[in-house]
């Protein structure tokens, strides 16, 4: 079969690319290795799907640490506001939550994927090849001309090989995160075959690991309205306010995921948690005094209920170095100041970042210097385009990575 455009990957970038190309009247084939479209999209945001962020352009760019300048054109072509308008136009109601995060009103990621897939299936210009894995690209090489794509070789679920032909191919295969959803790095293989260089894929928006023994004791503890700072080689490199979570082997949650983008392997690293960021040290000391006045005959270990979550208290008491059975009215000023200091600076040593398979997003990928930012077309291979996570571009948590996927997908589909 011959098509005007072949799209490899039925995720958010690929589906947006397909819709845009089909809207222009082109005959499009979407080849998806899973038996369901948008598989990763359906589990995004803990099943709620943070579609995009309702912020201005400067804020949008500032939340994309991975090659933001490369994305200027695509984000102008199809912005975060355009994304909201698009989903509203196909019947998906959205709501804006804290930090400008945009979610489906139903709070169900499946509804986001469902509305997008429904729009794709309604378009008669799009043919879906489900349960089909692309094995390689077909190229036309001519000494007189630049290499160009000619089609793909794929295998269906029964193991039958088939070929599709087109001089326009969009690679939207994703990265390496959540391989069970189909993101296994195939796009890097296709890109290399076309002459591209790959920036080593690595985890971004991932949990940070710690060997501190007390971390296991805090497993499952969620902290809200805290602030954190990530230190690399004793220098602060990132700070944030919000929520975090202790896991069996480290820390996770929104503020940690964003901080992970700044983590550097092989360096001394730690997180400093301010458990009471709304109060400076003096006001916190006064607050502590009032609490201790109420509990003046209690033991120190039983006097922190108003300040800390129950699960955190035993660990906090141990780390303060103050005897747990000491009565509150016997605590010296120095000991009370030590408590305040720990409340403002509760540290967790970081030993590593979680593996890329468990990361929300893959950083690294196809080198953006080899892609035309205005069209998403390869500078090395005529007719080959890239969209989404396969490209070396990534953002913080808050809807910014899906924005990149939708925007680059639209741009690639619009450019064929």
Protein Blocks (a to p, Z undefined) as FASTA:
>chain_A
ZZfbdcehjafklmmmmmmmmmnopacddddfbfbehklmmmgghhnopabacddfklmm
mmmmgopllmmmmmmmpcfklmmmmmmmnopacdddehhiacdfklpaklmmmmmmmmmm
mpmkbccdehiacfbdcddddfkbccddfbdcdddfkopacddddfbdcddebjmeokln
opgolmmmmmmmnopacdddddehiadddfbfklmmmgoiacehiacdddeehiafbdce
ddddddfkbcedjklmmmmmmpcghiacdddddfblmbcfklmmmmmmmmmmmmmmbcfk
lmmmmmpcfklmmmmmmmnopafkbcfklpcfklmmmmmmmmmoccdddfbdcdfklpmb
dgedjdfklpcfklopafkbghiacehjlbccdddeehjmmmmmmmmmmmmmmmZZ
